Amino acid sequence: MRETILHASATGIAENVRKGEWKASEVTEAFLDRIEKTDPKVRAFLRVLKDSALEQSRQIDEKRKKNASLGLLAGVPVAVKDNIHILGNETTCGSKILKGYISPYDAHVIDRLKAEDAVLIGKTNLDEFAMGSSTENSAFFPTRNPWALDRVPGGSSGGSAAAVACRMAPLALGSDTGGSIRQPAAFCGVVGVKPTYGLVSRYGLVAFASSLDQIGPFARNVQDAALLLKVIAGHDPRDSTSARLEPDRKFPPDTNLKGLSIGLPKEYFIRGLDPEVENAVRQACGIFESLGAKLTEISLPHTPYALSVYYLIAPSEASSNLARYDGIRYGHSSEGPGLLETYERSRGEGFGPEVKRRIMLGTHALSSGYYEAYYGKAQRVRTLIREDFDSAFKQTDLILTPTAPTPPFKMGEKAADPLQMYLSDVFTIPCNLAGICGVSIPCGFSQARLPIGLQLLGKSFGEERLLGAAWAYESSTPWHREVCPQ
């Protein structure tokens, strides 16, 4: 019974709980046992919310006994990245500076999950304040890739991706600032969606770079990802950047690809792209063509500048957002002889090296005499990148690229070289700069049996077409059914 539950889709779990064939408490216990058995090796979770998860599941079972209507995620365990607030639970963002901080409210997405009878099973590990591409920057411990424990799971949402890949949760939430959902999804062989900026409220998400951050779903298949996105999407008046719409999306989305135009940007198939990644993505292109899609080469000419633009804009916004962690109002505090010394000690002890690096980069870019030369120019180039995508989507419906330039790399391989680490996000960053939607789906394995992902990009609020194409490809391939060895 428990093995059946662990291998079931989130959609299947919810259906069985609503019908009364499975109890929500049985489902929760199965996944809690799986976490207890598997997570000591993978270390996807910072905290497992065992008591509250069991209580939530019992309440769902009571609703079912009373014949009350159950939600879209009835009894489905969901793991939550630890930069998203859950009332009464610790939120650390993977940082010592917030160790012991208890969330005083629920994030908007948590409100939505609770309203649809999901079970919040745990808080997942991440690179500190979502700054990183490997989940090695967590202040507490690194997370390992469940396909190969000597490899990274990607980042910054590596804990959420690993939890789903390892069947410790059927669904998870992550956040994507420059690829932090899609890149770990590719590394862990799962589906990861970066929604259009403004589709999902950021209320209750601890800010890294406010003009880039988006919350999105992880799942083992596209249908489950679409279900979770349907639950969390929609307008929230508490977030000034939340789009004023309540999506009434077709579910499931249309999977007919006949006549669909897909662009292949030449700037993404470049020297330095791992041959195994390119081969897997090229083979996927053939499958899309066999399903009726028309593939054409396109150009996104300002793509080569995206990495530089991102590493000016994101650290600048981080420098501003992280100024609030001063050792006075909340979080870690180390008292000094004066106010300035208290600031210096608290931030020096509380922040890790990558966070300090980005704060310094951002502070320099925003400083007097450099603002226009760096930050101002980066914003102008960001506009050009957005215009590249606008022009491309006049010629094509979707864009197809590799998600990451390499398969998962070894733990510690890039830790000492920040520039090499930053290149891990070279294919995902432009999507965030443009504010459009994207998804990573599994498309094969390397010879070393490491997952490879492809990325589909769609125009703003084009998630229905995006997920429909992803679902059509997934239905014609076996990759999403592969089971990791852990």
Secondary structure as UniProt FT lines:
FT   HELIX           2..6
FT   HELIX           10..19
FT   HELIX           24..42
FT   STRAND          45..48
FT   HELIX           50..65
FT   TURN            66..67
FT   TURN            72..75
FT   STRAND          77..81
FT   TURN            82..83
FT   TURN            87..88
FT   TURN            93..94
FT   HELIX           96..98
FT   TURN            99..100
FT   HELIX           108..115
FT   TURN            116..117
FT   STRAND          119..124
FT   HELIX           128..130
FT   TURN            146..147
FT   TURN            149..150
FT   HELIX           158..165
FT   TURN            166..167
FT   STRAND          171..176
FT   TURN            180..181
FT   HELIX           182..188
FT   STRAND          191..194
FT   TURN            197..199
FT   TURN            203..204
FT   TURN            210..212
FT   STRAND          214..219
FT   HELIX           222..232
FT   TURN            237..238
FT   TURN            240..241
FT   TURN            258..259
FT   STRAND          261..265
FT   HELIX           266..268
FT   TURN            271..272
FT   HELIX           275..290
FT   TURN            291..292
FT   STRAND          294..298
FT   TURN            301..302
FT   HELIX           303..305
FT   HELIX           306..321
FT   HELIX           322..324
FT   HELIX           339..350
FT   HELIX           353..366
FT   TURN            368..371
FT   HELIX           372..376
FT   HELIX           377..395
FT   STRAND          398..402
FT   TURN            411..412
FT   TURN            415..416
FT   HELIX           418..422
FT   HELIX           423..425
FT   TURN            426..428
FT   HELIX           429..434
FT   STRAND          437..445
FT   TURN            447..448
FT   STRAND          451..458
FT   TURN            460..461
FT   HELIX           463..475
FT   HELIX           479..481
//
